[in-house]
Amino acid sequence: MTSSDKLPDKIAAIKKRGYVVWAEGRRPTHFIARFDEDRIPVVGVRHVRVWGIQVDDERALPGHERTSIPDEEIWEINLRANDGSHYEVSSDLVEPAPD
């Protein structure tokens, strides 16, 4: 991603504020005890592209002349835990912390 590319609004807000909270209904309960309850420090943001696949050979996947799995764009948010450890989580799991 180049500096001229526009960040999604949610990601831009996370970078600007520097803190996140867990998204409603998306809290990984076994994991959240490692972090501050009110707001979690963000130490980095990373854009990841998972390349899809296209198969045109019926022998590879019988019954399918063409099978396509699309590319996937993922934003990873690097969080700092209470003990100083860093963890990368999907941006789907967090929201920008309130001001």
Secondary structure, 3 states (H helix, E strand, C coil): CCCCCCCCHHHHHHHHHCEEEECCCCCCCCCHHHCCCCCEEEEEEEEEEECCEEECCCCCCCCCCCEEECCEEEEEEEEECCCCCEEEEEHHHEEECCC
